[in-house]
Structures are given as C-alpha cells and as structure tokens.
Amino acid sequence: MRIQLANSLNGKIYLPGDKSISHRAAILASMATGETRIENFATSADCASTLDCLRKLGVEIKKENSMVLIKGVSKNGFSAAKTELDCGNSGTTMRLLAGVLAGQNFDSILIGDESLQKRPMRRIIEPLTQMGAQIESENFCAPLKIHGKSPLQTISYRLPVASAQVKSSILLAGLNAVGKSKIQNPKSKIQKPTSRNHTELMLRYLEAEIEESFVEVEGGFVQEISVDGNSKLVAKNLNIPSDISSAAFFIVAASCLKNSEIVLKNIGLNPTRTAILDVLQLFGADIEVLNQKEICNETVGDIQVCGRGNFASKASSNIISGDVIANLIDEIPILAVFGTQIENGLEIRGAEELRVKESDRIAATVENLRRMNATVEEFPDGFRVEKSDLKGATVDSFADHRIAMAFAVAALFANGETEIIGSECAGVSFPEFFETLLNVKN
Ligand code: S3P
C-alpha cells in the first residue's frame, strides 16, 4: 500500500464491530442455551477464526454479512473436533477457547500461525492446569494439546499480568467448575478493572452468577471477580458496538490534520477502553462524545473529532505509564505516531507486554519511526519519541495489523510517499481500513 501526505479527514465513518466483544459474543452464545442473533459482528479475520473453531466443535452458526446466528450447545455441550482448531493470528481465540476446552470431556488441539506460536501461553496453562485440565505444549507455546475435564475444580488465582485474555480464559473455565472460582487482578491505584471487562459485562448480561469487588491493600486496590460454576447462560440477542481500537487510527489522524472534521458512529466506550481518548484530550485534542447510551451492558456513543494541527503540550508530563497502559495497550503504536506531532514528544513506559503481541510492537514501532525520520529512543518497556518532521519511506507491517494501520496514519503526516510492506495484514482486525481511510482523506 502506498500513501501520500493528507490535508484533512472529513466525513461520517462507520466501523466494524468490536473485535474483543465479538469473540466473547460468539463464544458465550455457543455456551448458552437457546439461539442468539448477533448484530454488527466484527469483520476481522481473528473473529472469523473463532467462528471456524466453534463450528468445528459442533456449534451451528449462520453468518450473513455482519449478522451472526448461533445455536447454543450449553456450556459443556461441545463435541470433539475432528481436526486441529486453527486460531490463525488470534491470541484471544486461543486463550479464550483454551478456557472453554479445559472444561469439556474430550481432547482438543489448538494451533496458530507463526506469530501466535511464539506468544506466551504459560499464563493460561498454569491456572487451567490447576483447575484439573492437562495441557501439553512445547516451551509453553502453541500448539496446545488440551485434555479437558468435566467438571473442573474451582480456583482462587492472582493474575501475574493485567491481561483480559487470561482473566477471561479462567472465567470461562470457571463456568464448568464445581462451585465458585475467584480471580484477583493485579493491584491498581484506583478502583477500576486493570484490563478490559467485556467478559464480565456479557456474562452478567446473560445472567451468569458473577460478582466483582475491590479489596483495599497497601498502596491501592485489588479487584476480585468470582464466577459460579452453577451458572447457566441464557441466550439473548447481542448488538456489538463498533471498535474503539479501530477508531483510534482515525481519531489521531483527524486530530493532527487541521481542517479535519469526522464523526465516528456507534463506537464502544467501555471505560476500560477509552484511555486513548483521555490521553489525546490531555494533550489538547478536540474530541467530543455524542449520543451516549447503554446497549447490552456496554456504553456506546458517537465520537466527533476536529483537527487541531499544532499541539502545544498541555499535559504536565509527556510520560504515559502505570495502570493506564493496560487500558490503551492496543493503541500504543498509534500513540507513538501521535507523539511525533506534539510539543516535547511522548514517552511510553511500563508497556513490556507490547513485546509479546502479534509482533514485538516496541521494536516494530521504533524501527518504522526511524525509517520515517523520527527521533526515537527504545527502552525495554517502551520508547520515547520526539516531535519530528516525518518523511515518506518504506516501512514494514511486521505482519502486525496495528503496525500497518498506525504507519498508514504516519504516512498522512509525512512529506512524500510512504510504502507499507505487508499492509494486507490489516484484515486481522479491520479488512476495510484502507478503503475507509481513502474515503475520508483529502
Ligand atoms: C484482548 C485483550 C488485550 C488486547 C488484545 C485483545 C481481549 O490483551 O491486547 O488485542 O480481547 O481480551 P491482554 O490479554 O494482554 O489484555
């Protein structure tokens, strides 16, 4: 893909359904009793991997554009797949399905692409093994051979990392355990979930018995979530908000290009996902939320962005670190691009989890920014980028969708033309990205 400097972005933008919520909708609808109609299901390749795996596990699924119909089989009513279950590039598919399969009375093999085979799975293998499943792997990486057990034992587990995928994996396994399982999130400074909480919200919506509380500990709070293995999921139609992580590329682009005015319709505004808006506003971005409402336990609204052009730093410090990192983890590559446009640049710390995403996102971001003439320093847990005059260059997606899209936005600010090698990987989360961008680009 080749992209040139832009003057502004203008127009109304509709984005596909949220990837995280779509995975959960498909999995929980399959675990429910009754039929579920899901509207605005994500168009991402990752969510298609989840649907494929569920079909192989005996779930009847019909899909028409972004509408998906699922006949639930109940939480332990899946049947053994005849082949390996291919999770493609999707960590969420693998980690969440591992939680479901741990509690089934049969064996399954989860495989993935080259990137997924390198990602850490010990974080789910350990708790699921404690619950009674047996999981074979090489060096705690995929392929994973899961010897399921029904019912599982309950667990009381403190998460070593602030990960929604790990938390969700254990919650899903907990639905097939005898009694209440308890999960403690890592400590945080304020009473807020330390990672996205879509699983908890959807479980409650589908009438599972789930409780959440905060315990005060020295220097902060620990969130405890308990789920009862006696819970039954009641099938209910689901409407998926559009993906704020996809919106983020347009929000940054429009904020930085003077004369821009865009409205992103029907975007998910769950407070565990909106840290990107807070950070951009802190630096003076002109962002307004309109028509806010609740749908299926999730907050949704339209986001209006007007271009600011020059950003004089308003924030007291240009360092982003701590609890907020987990709430904007997928937006860090695009924040790095934003950093090249603001006075005093931007520093991200405490984001070492980025090294084990679809690519090493710290290395990939730093490398591409340097190719585009930015001044960047790399740290083990982040980077510092200075305000820079970007120049068109050949950059690499590193087969990572968010890197491809972040650098498509960088190209809009760069003099000359930018070529993105391997840009088609954007389809992992957002197949319509380039088309949507070119439609609103001036
Ligand atoms: C996701 C959680 C996040 C995020 C990923 C999707 C999810 O990872 O980076 O893209 O759907 O649960 P963590 O498990 O590290 O929170």
Residues whose N, C-alpha, C, O or C-beta is under 5 A from the ligand:
A	BS01	S3P	S20 T92 A162 S163 A164 Q165 V166 S195 I329 D330
